[in-house]
Amino acid sequence: MAYIFYDVETTGTRTAFDQILQFAAIKTDDDLNVVETFNIRCRLLPYVVPAPGALLVTGTTIADITTCPVSHFEMMRQVHAKMHHWSQGGAIFIGWNSIRFDEKLLRQAYYQTLLPVYQTNTAGNGRADMMRMARVVTACAPNVISVPLQADGKRTFKLSLVAAANNVALNNAHDALADTGATLGVARLIKQRAPALWDALILNARKSGVLKLFQDNNPVLLLSEHFSNVPSNHVVTVIARNLDNQNEWAACDLQFDPARYLDASDDDLRAAIDGPLQVIRRVSVNSQPGLLPINFAPEDVQGGRLSMEMYQARTKTIREHATFRKRISHLLAGRFTDRAESIHIEEQLYCGFPSNSDQTHMNSFQRHDWDNRIGVIKDIEDRRYRQFGRRIIASERPDLLTAEQRLRWKSWCRSRLLCNEDVPWMTVSSALEEISRLEEDADPDRRYQLSELECFIKRMEH
């Protein structure tokens, strides 16, 4: 099996609106030996304002984002093609905090460049998060890797600090390729020192592996989680699947006697799901949960270790109460029924798949030359993809637009950059405010960098 370790550097942390500036990946074999590396950068999109703090952290310069010969559209085409080639036959994509951040940016970039979105978890592929794995390993087998402490005494899972604590090379933190190499280095330590735990966690990189836990006559399981970098181990049993979301399941924390909840009111069951005790815990089976066979459970579990007979008896109580399981399934589905859909197409990625016809048109868009892409865009029915297609053409080839279309494009970009309303993307005014805050505690070198950024961002006003 192949592994693909990857990392992205971006213009900021607003995953629906910021863009990837650098993508790097390392392909390895099953023994984590390097097979091939890939590293690419692109220039800034004309309607994106970079977060000053993000550029300072990554060391990205104005020249990097303005003179790079590769556009965002072309970079993402190359990334998708390379990852498709590397993952033939199935691969596991692994990053550091990737499921919460890097993969969201990657999916958005594919979505906004009319490329297939779900590359990391379709066609036999799986997705894993090395930071999540390190947390579970620390909770279940604390001597496998060293995890440094912060000033408040809590563990920190910041990649650069974990790498340093374990003598893993990271010579240029926040460069995507360097961070990818450090992630691979930590993975090698865990695979070497705790091979059984590594294998169990990697099985969870695919939803099928998690579901197999539910079916393998293993009703009593370990759920290892972290909150504010504090480990929390729970002995659980699965209750039911969310009626409307096949990827979300409910699990009962067996430190609590489920008998008192079997005939509870809906309000009491909602409190059991979302209240401070979380008697009923939600598990996302497609996001590499820390769900493991019970033999991996340490002595340190919430509520203290009970006898296996007690756990099995409580599990049997749930199994024999079909009405309770059905009610939990419905209550999970009803948690956010009143959530309004965003008006911004960037935040509508999960608001429906493209039709077969639109998918054919988007595939055609990728194959055609620029002169023919405008015609392809007109045939796309879904307004999300039609609008993204128009943005791509306007950003890449404004010379193909009519004079009126160019004026509309410039007006849209200007309104996007200079908007003074409360919007979910970085604007010129919000970037300048961030620079002012950063300058308060900046040393002379940092002040010079901020001054350069300020000049660049102010130029976006004109």
N, C-alpha and C positions, 0 to 999 in steps of 0.2 A: 504494500500500500504506500502511496506517495503522500507526503505532507507538504503543504504550501504555507510557509511562514510569511507574514506580510505586515506592513505598517504604512500609514499615510501621514503626511504632514499637510496642514490645511490653513485656510485663512482665519479660522476661528472654530468655536465649539457649537455653533448653531447648525445642527446637522442637516436641517432641511434647506438652509440658505447659504451656508459657507461652501467653499469649493476645495477640492483636493489640489494641492500644488506639487506634491511629490508622492509617488507610489513606488514602493520597493518590495521585492519578494525573493525568497530563497526556497527552491524546491529541494526536498530531501527524499531519500529512500526510507524504507520502513525502519532502518537502524539509525536514522537521522544523520546520515552522511550526505553532504551537499552534492547535489546533482547539477544545479544551474542557478544563477542569480539574475535578477532583472531590476532595473532602476531607471526611473524616468521622471522628468519634471515638466511643468507647463507654465505658461504665463497667465496673468490675471484676466478674468472675464471682465468686460467693460461695464457691467452693472453690479459688480461685487466690491464692497468696501472691506478691506482686510482689517481684522481686529489688531490694533497696535501691539497689545500684549502678546498675542499669538506669534506675531512676526519676531518680537524680541526673544521669546522663548526658543523658537526654532533657529534663530540666527538668519532668517531669510531677509535678503536685502531688496531694496527697490529695483536694482538692476536684475535680480533673480526673477522678479515677477513681471517685469516689463520688457525684457530683451530676450527671454527664452524663445527659441525658434519654434517650439511645439505649442500648439493651442490646446485648450482644455478638451475640446472635442476629439482632436487627433490623439491626445494622450489616452483618453478613455477607450478609444477604439483599439489602440495597441495593448492596453492593459487587458481588456476583455479577450482579445485574440490570444494573448500569451497565456492567460489563466485557463482559457478553454483548451488550449493545446496541452498545457501541463496536467490538466485534470482528466484527461482521457482515461476511461476505466475506473474513475472515482478517486478522489483525494480528500484529505482533511485540511481545511483552511484554518490556520491558527494565528492569532495576534495577541497583543497584550491589551486587555480591556477592550477587545475588538468587538464583541457582541453589542456592547453599549455605545461604542463610538465609531471605530474604524469601519465596521461593516455598514453602519447606517450611512456614513458618508459615501461608501462605495456603492451601495444600492441607489442612493440619491443621484450619484454621478451617472450611473447606468440609466436610470429613469429619465434624467434630464438630457441625455444624449441619445435616446431612443434605442438603447441596447437592452437585451434580456436582463432582468433585474436579479433573479434569484439564482445566481451562478454558484453561490457557496453551499447551497443545500438542495440542489436538484441534480439530476443525471448521475446519481450515485455518490455525490459529494456530501461532506459533512462539515460542520463548523464547530470549532473549539476556541476557548478563551484561556490563554495561558495564565492570566492573572487569577481567574476563577479556579483553575486547577491548582495553582500555588496555594490559594486560600484553603481549599479542601484538604490538600496534602498537609498543610500546617495544622489544621484542626484534627485530622485523623492520625497523622504520623509526624509529630512536631520536630523530630530530629533529622528529617530528610533534607531540608534546606534551612538556611539561616534567614530570618526575617528581622530586619532592624526595627528599633523602637523610636518613636517620636519623643519629643520633650514631655508630652503628657503621659508617657508610658504605654501608649497604644501602638500596635504594630503598624507599619507602613508598607504598602505593596507598590510603591512607586518603582518603576522598572529600574531606573538608574541606581537606586539605593539597594534594591534586592540583588541586582547584578554585582555591585561592589561588595556586598556582604558575603557573596558566594564566589568571589574571585572570577567572575565572568566578565570578559572584556567588553567595555563600552566606551570607546575613545571619543565619540562625538555624539553625545546624547541629543535626542530630538532630530537627528538626521534619520530618515526613514530606513535606510539600509543598515545603519549602525544599530538602531533599535530592533530591527528584525533579527540581526545576528545575536544580540543579547537575549532576545526571547528564545531563540533556538538554543542558546547556551544553558538557560535555566531548564528548558525542556529536557535536554540531555541529562542533567543532574537527576531530575525526577525519574526519568525512564530507567536510568542506571541504578538508582538507590531504592526505588519502590516500583519495580516493574509490574506487579499485580495491580497496584493502585492506578498506575499509569494506564494499563489496559482497560480497567473498569471505567475510568473517566473518558477515555477515547471512545469506548462503546457508546457513551452518551452524546458524542458529537453528531450522531445521527438519531433522528426521532425513533427509528425502528429499534435502536438499541435500548432506549428508555422504555418503550412499550413492551419490549421483551421481558424486562424486569417485572412487569405487572402480570405476565403470563407464565412465568417459569416456576410457578408454585412457591414464590417467595413473597407472601403477603406482608411480612414484616421487613421493613427497609430502614436504611439510614438516610436522613436528609441533612446534609451539611451546608449551612449558610453562613454569611457574614453580614453584620450590620455595623457600620462605622469601623470596619476592620477588626471587629470583635467576633470570634467564631461562635457559632451556635449550632450544636448537634442535636438532632431530634430523631427519635425512633418513631416511625410513621407507618401507616398503611393507607393504600389508595382507596378513596371513596367513590368518585365518579368524575366523568368528563364534563366540562362546560358544555351545555346544550348547544350553544351557538359558536363555540370556538374549540375545534378539535385538538388544538395545541395546549389548552389549559386544563389541568386536572386539579382536583381537590384531594388533599391527603390529611388524615386525622393524626394529630400529635398524640401518641399513645401514652404519654405521661398523664393524660386526662382520661377519665372514664367516659366513654362515649354514650353510655346508657342514659345519662342525664340530658343528652341533647337529642335523642331519637324523636321525641315528641314535643320538642321545644317550639316556641312561636317563630315565625319568620324573622321578626326583629331580633330575637335572641340568637338565631342562627347567623344573621348578618353580622351581629357583634362577634360571634365566634370566628367569622371569616376575617373581618376587618378591624376588630377591636384590639386592644393592647395585648391580650393573651395569645391571640391567633391559635386557637384550638384547632381550627381548620386552616391549613396552609395551602396556598396556591403554588402549583408547580408547572412551569412552562417546559413542555417536553421537547420543544424544538430549539431550546437555548442552552443546551448542555447543563442541565441542572445537576447539583451535587447529590444526586440520588444513587445510592449504592447498596449492594447486598449487605445484610446485617452483620456479616462477619468482619466488615471494615469498621464497625462502630468502636470508638474508644470507650473507656470507662466514663469519661466526662461527657454525659448527655444531659439534656435539660430534664429536670425532674428526678435525676438520679437513675441508675440502672435498676430496672425491675426484672423479675424473672421472665424467661421466655414464655412460660406458661401463662403469665398474666398478659403479656403482649398478644399472644395467640388468642386468648379468650376475648380480649377487647376487639381484636380483628374479627373474630367470629360473630360478635354482636353486630358489627356493621354489615358484614356480609349477609346476614340473615334478615336485614331490615331494608327491603327494596324501596319502600316508600321514602325512607330517610335519604337514601342515595339519590333518588329521583328529585327530591326537593332541593338537595344541594346542587345538583346539576342545573336546575332552573334558577336558583338564586345566584349562581355564578354568572349565568347568562344575563341576568337583569341588573348587574351592578352599574353599568354605564349606558343604559338604554337612552338616556336623555342627552348624551354628549353630541354637541352640534358639530357638523362638518366644517372644516376650515374653508374660508373663501380663497385661500392661496393655493394654487395648483401644486406648489412644492410640498405642501402638507397633505396632499391627496393621493400619495403613492398607493395606499392600501384601500382606496375607494373603488375597487373593481379592477379586474384584469382587462387588458386590451382584447378586443374581439379578434377572431381569427383573421378577418379581413384587414384590420388595422395592423396586426402583427406582420402580415404579409407585406403591407405597405412600408412598415418600418424596416423590415429586412431589405426591401428594395431601396429604401433611402440610403442604407449603408453601402449598397453595391454600386449605386449610380454615381456619375460625376456631378459636379456642382450645378451645371447648367440644367440638369434634369431633376434635381432634388426639389426645386420649387413646385414643380408639377406633382410630384409624389405627395408632398405635404398637403396639397389641396384635397387629395382623396382620402385623407385620414379623417374618420368620423369623430373620434374622441377628442374633445377640445383640449384636454391636457396635453396630449402628444402633438396635436396640431400647433399649439402655442409654443411648446418646446422646440419643435422643428423650425418655426419661424425665428425663434431666438438664435438657434444654431446658424442659420443662413445669414441673419443680420450680423452676428458676431464674426463669422468667418469670411463671408463674401458680401460686404455691403455694396460692392459695385454691381451686384446682380439685382439690387432693389431699384424701384423707380424713385424719382425725386421725392414724391409724396411719401412713399414707404420709408425712405431714409429720414425724412423729417419726423415721422411718427416714431421711428425707432429712437432717434436722438432725444425726443421729448419723453419717451417712456423711460429711457436710461436715466435721464436727468431727474425725473420725478422719483425714481427708485433711489437714487443716490442722495437726493436732497430732501427727502420726505421728513417732515418735522412732527409727524404723528407717532403714536405708540405702535410701532410695527415690529415684527419678529426677526428682522434682519438688521445688520449693522448699517447705519447711515453715516454720511459725512459728519453731521453734528454729534452723533453718539461716539464716533471715533475720536473726534477732537476733545470731547469731554473725557474720554478714557485717557488720552495723552496727558491732559491736565492733571488727572489723578496720579498717573504714573510718575510725572515729573516731581511730585512732592518729595519722594524718598529716593530719587534717582541719583547715582554718582555721576561724575562728569562725562564718562564714556557713554553711559546710558542716556544722559541728557542730549548728547550729540546725536545719537541714534533716533531719539524721539523728535528732535528738531528736524531731521531729514524726513521722518515719517509725516510730521505735521505739514511740511512744505508739499509733499507728494499728495496728501489727502486734500489739502486746500486747493490744489490744482484741479481736483475732480469737480470742484464747484463751477468751473468755467467751461 
